[in-house]
Amino acid sequence: MTALALEIKDLQAWYGESHILHGVNISIPKGQVVTLLGRNGAGRTTTLRALLGLTGTRKGSIKVHGVEAIHLPTHKIAHLGMGYCPEERGIFASLSCEENLLLPPPLKVRNSDTKSMSIEEIYDMFPNLLERKNSPGTRLSGGEQQMLAVARILRTGANILLLDEISEGLAPVIVQALARMITTLKANGYTIVMVEQNFRFAAPLADQFYVMEHGEIVEHFPASELAAKQDTLHTLLGV
């Protein structure tokens, strides 16, 4: 059996007194792409944030490459190999594209077959960033900012990528480039968890689908069952 990159059991999370996640269970083998589907407010982004300890109280179990992380602070979870690309991207506007890439320190990730990507490897994967390496963050297009946000994670050596709505609002040609990036990363052994509203983007890439509603997993199926689940997805998501 393939080792699990992530094993989440009975994950509960709160923002202040608001109980958002109600016992989430997800298992992701190393090297798979998993998509979290659901309507806005279903708890998908909170799930990603909870994995890194960016919510309030958490209960349950989160094992990252077999290491229990539920009680670890965020920086120690990152050292287990997890990187997060939030919906707002978090580009440093006053820094150039290349300065943004040079900012994150490489992590010594435990039990990792991957290593932090060099600047040259980043530019090979993202030729647009090479062309704009001296441009300030504010001058990059939305698609270039999204590429930079993902590339910055790869510079750290993280091998589990949490990607929140990376295709949102981008031109089709950029969305296609991001799809090629995910395919390449998967082939190189990266594990990817995506929150996506763009079903056409996510569907061909994912190995597994989890559907969330009211902070719980209400459907889970492999990519091989996607066609058979269309009616169910239409009911749950309106897709």
Stockholm file with secondary structure:
# STOCKHOLM 1.0

chainA/1-239         MTALALEIKDLQAWYGESHILHGVNISIPKGQVVTLLGRNGAGRTTTLRALLGLTGTRKGSIKVHGVEAIHLPTHKIAHLGMGYCPEERGIFASLSCEENLLLPPPLKVRNSDTKSMSIEEIYDMFPNLLERKNSPGTRLSGGEQQMLAVARILRTGANILLLDEISEGLAPVIVQALARMITTLKANGYTIVMVEQNFRFAAPLADQFYVMEHGEIVEHFPASELAAKQDTLHTLLGV
#=GR chainA/1-239 SS CCCEEEEEEEEEEEETTEEEEEEEEEEEETTCEEEEECCTTSSHHHHHHHHTTCSSCEEEEEEETTEECTTSCHHHHHTTTEEEECTTCCCCTTSBHHHHHHSSCCCCCTTCSCCCCCHHHHHHHCHHHHHTTTSBGGGSCHHHHHHHHHHHHHHHTCCEEEEESTTTTCCHHHHHHHHHHHHHHHHTTCEEEEECSCHHHHTTTCSEEEEEETTEEEEEEEGGGTGGGHHHHHHHHCC
#=GC SS_cons         CCCEEEEEEEEEEEETTEEEEEEEEEEEETTCEEEEECCTTSSHHHHHHHHTTCSSCEEEEEEETTEECTTSCHHHHHTTTEEEECTTCCCCTTSBHHHHHHSSCCCCCTTCSCCCCCHHHHHHHCHHHHHTTTSBGGGSCHHHHHHHHHHHHHHHTCCEEEEESTTTTCCHHHHHHHHHHHHHHHHTTCEEEEECSCHHHHTTTCSEEEEEETTEEEEEEEGGGTGGGHHHHHHHHCC
//
